[in-house]
Amino acid sequence: MKEKIIVYIFISYLILFSGLGIILKDKDISLTERRNLKEFPEFSLNSNYLNEVEKYLLDHFPFRDSFRSIKANFNYHILNKLDNNGIYLHDNYIFKRENLNKKSISNFLNHINITKSYLTKDNNIYMVIIPDKNYYLESSNFLKLNYDYLYNEINNLDIKNIDIRNTLELNDYYETDTHWKQEKLDKVVKELNKEMHVNYIKENYKVNTYNNFYGVYYSEAAIKRDPDKLCYLENDKLNNINVNYLENKNLHTVYNLDKLTSIDSYEIYLDGASSFIEINNKDSNTDKELVIFRDSFASSITPLLTSNYKKITLIDNRYISSNNYLDLIEFNNQDILFMYSTLIVNNSFSLKN
């Protein structure tokens, strides 16, 4: 009798959730996971068809987010695991485990050397490697990158390396996201200006706050917690700057406010994933130009660097190769800044040569 009851419960479970799967309307995106959900694949005799159907069913399983949350809380609070799928929780911050990838670091160094070959002897070349927030995780219970190895390898490059590790602290990063906070970056701007021999100008900004920023780690942690506050800084100088985006021809400001309510609010800064951007400051008192080879961390700090440059060009090698950007820019006597996070150095195969 006991076995029959278990069978009946199991069959009822299948019928209930299959019915809900049919009745409930499919969602296009998962806001908690910050990604597009799979659409039902067109029928095909291809061997991958059933795999695609399985991925669709998993994406649209009823109450998927609730089950993910139950699993995460069970691992953290019942089993007392330190992580759930490589995600750590510590002092209100969410961290993700990163394993050192020496091949990726070697590939990054090779990528930089190839990019350097396009520059001229008149270019002043600098590099800053931004530590991810795991660097400031003081607990010894969590696995971290061998940062000494990574930074020692970076120092092998024949480029002036601006080390900002002692300039930053954990509070300068979002609790639920990988990135640093724009409103905390004036000290980094000051350090960069000093090392690049540019006059530091202390700017006054109006601080605008968006209270519902759920970072990428929030979705991966699958737990309920308060969102971060995302701030973006404004003043008359920034408002007068003209920005040209290769992909978004209709946007000409440093902020895209429509992105605040998108899947990733951090994309408010310089329109997120943009391959090639030109920032023109007509009110600049200098003719100096800056070219930044960068990842997403540069999006929030670049507006704060505009005071000392007539023009700043940003190149994101994840989305554009040299075959394309060399048609858009001529290197002469600009300052060149390679600005990448340790996350990219350790996962560099996304960079195009």
Residue pairs with C-beta under 8 A, 6 or more apart in sequence:
17 61
17 62
20 62
21 57
21 60
21 61
21 62
24 60
24 62
26 37
26 39
26 40
26 60
27 37
27 60
28 36
28 37
29 35
29 36
29 37
29 263
30 36
30 37
30 59
30 64
30 65
30 219
31 214
31 263
32 65
32 68
32 214
32 218
32 219
32 222
33 219
33 220
34 214
34 216
34 219
34 263
34 264
35 263
37 59
37 60
38 52
38 55
38 56
38 58
38 59
38 60
39 56
40 53
40 56
41 49
41 52
41 53
41 56
43 49
58 64
61 67
65 222
68 222
69 222
69 223
69 224
71 84
71 222
72 84
72 87
72 221
72 222
72 223
73 223
75 81
75 83
75 84
76 84
76 89
76 223
82 88
82 141
82 142
83 97
83 142
84 221
84 222
85 220
86 96
86 97
87 94
87 95
87 96
87 97
87 217
87 220
87 221
88 94
88 95
88 96
88 97
88 137
88 142
89 95
89 221
89 223
90 137
90 139
90 142
92 175
92 225
93 133
93 137
93 170
93 173
93 175
94 175
94 176
94 215
94 217
94 218
94 220
94 221
94 225
95 133
95 134
95 137
95 142
95 217
96 134
96 178
96 217
96 220
97 142
97 143
98 132
98 134
98 144
98 145
98 342
98 343
98 346
99 143
99 145
100 145
100 146
100 149
100 150
100 346
101 346
101 347
102 149
104 345
104 346
104 347
104 348
104 349
105 149
105 150
105 153
105 345
105 346
105 348
106 153
107 348
107 349
107 351
108 340
108 344
108 345
108 348
108 351
109 153
109 154
109 156
109 157
111 317
111 348
111 351
111 353
112 127
112 157
112 159
112 338
113 157
114 322
114 353
115 293
115 317
115 322
115 338
115 353
116 125
116 159
118 322
118 326
118 331
119 125
119 331
119 336
120 331
120 332
120 333
122 332
122 333
123 331
123 332
123 333
123 334
123 335
123 336
124 196
124 334
124 335
124 336
125 159
125 160
125 336
125 338
126 159
126 160
126 161
126 162
126 195
126 196
126 335
126 336
126 337
126 338
127 154
127 157
127 159
127 160
127 161
127 162
127 337
127 338
127 339
128 161
128 162
128 163
128 164
128 192
128 337
128 338
128 339
129 150
129 151
129 154
129 161
129 340
129 341
129 342
129 345
130 164
130 180
130 297
130 339
130 340
130 341
130 342
131 147
131 164
131 165
131 168
131 341
131 342
132 178
132 341
132 342
132 343
133 170
133 173
133 178
133 180
134 142
134 144
134 145
135 144
135 145
135 147
135 165
135 342
136 168
136 169
136 170
136 173
137 144
137 170
145 342
145 346
147 342
150 342
150 345
150 346
151 163
151 165
154 161
154 345
155 161
159 338
160 195
162 191
162 192
162 195
162 196
164 188
164 191
164 192
167 187
167 188
167 191
168 180
168 187
168 188
171 184
172 180
172 181
172 184
172 185
173 179
173 180
173 181
174 180
174 181
174 213
174 215
174 228
174 230
175 215
175 228
176 213
176 214
176 215
176 216
176 217
176 218
176 221
176 225
176 227
176 228
177 213
177 215
177 216
177 217
177 218
177 228
177 266
178 215
178 216
178 217
178 341
178 343
179 215
179 266
179 296
179 297
179 300
180 297
180 300
180 301
181 230
181 231
181 300
182 231
182 232
182 233
182 269
182 300
182 301
182 303
182 304
183 207
183 231
183 233
185 300
185 301
185 304
186 202
186 203
186 304
188 301
189 200
189 301
189 304
189 305
190 200
192 198
192 305
192 337
193 199
193 200
193 308
194 200
196 335
196 337
198 288
198 308
198 335
199 308
201 307
201 308
203 235
203 237
203 304
203 307
204 235
205 233
205 234
205 235
205 238
206 233
206 234
206 235
207 231
207 233
208 231
208 232
208 233
208 234
209 229
209 230
209 231
210 229
210 230
210 231
210 232
210 260
210 265
210 268
211 227
211 229
212 227
212 265
213 227
213 228
213 229
213 230
213 265
213 266
214 227
214 228
214 265
215 228
215 266
216 264
218 225
218 227
230 260
230 265
230 266
230 268
232 255
232 268
232 269
233 303
233 304
234 255
237 281
237 283
237 306
237 307
238 254
238 303
238 306
239 253
240 281
240 282
240 283
241 253
241 254
241 279
241 280
241 281
241 303
241 306
242 252
242 279
242 280
242 282
243 251
243 252
243 253
243 254
243 270
243 277
243 278
243 279
243 280
244 252
244 277
244 278
244 280
245 251
245 271
245 274
245 276
245 277
246 274
246 275
246 276
246 277
246 320
246 328
247 271
247 274
247 275
248 256
248 271
248 274
251 271
254 269
254 270
254 279
254 302
254 303
254 306
255 268
255 269
255 270
255 303
256 267
256 268
256 270
256 271
256 272
257 268
259 265
259 267
259 268
259 271
259 272
260 268
264 272
266 272
266 296
266 299
266 300
267 273
267 299
269 299
269 300
269 302
269 303
270 277
270 299
270 302
270 303
270 314
271 277
272 296
272 299
273 296
273 316
273 318
273 319
274 314
274 316
274 319
275 315
275 316
275 318
275 319
275 320
275 324
275 325
276 313
276 314
276 315
276 316
276 320
276 324
276 325
276 328
277 313
277 314
278 311
278 312
278 313
279 302
279 303
279 306
279 309
279 311
279 312
279 313
279 314
280 310
280 311
281 306
281 307
281 309
281 310
281 311
281 312
282 310
284 306
284 307
284 308
284 309
284 310
286 308
286 309
286 310
287 310
288 308
288 309
288 310
288 334
288 335
289 309
289 310
289 311
289 312
289 313
289 333
289 334
289 335
290 305
290 309
290 311
290 312
290 313
290 334
290 335
290 336
290 337
291 312
291 313
291 314
291 315
291 329
291 331
291 334
291 335
291 336
291 337
292 298
292 302
292 312
292 313
292 314
292 315
292 337
292 338
292 339
293 315
293 316
293 317
293 336
293 337
293 338
293 339
293 340
294 302
294 314
294 315
294 316
294 337
294 338
294 339
294 340
295 316
295 318
295 339
295 340
295 341
295 343
295 344
296 341
297 339
297 340
297 341
298 314
298 339
301 339
302 312
302 314
305 312
306 312
309 335
313 329
313 334
315 325
315 329
317 351
317 352
317 353
318 350
318 351
318 352
319 352
320 352
321 352
321 353
322 352
322 353
344 350
344 351
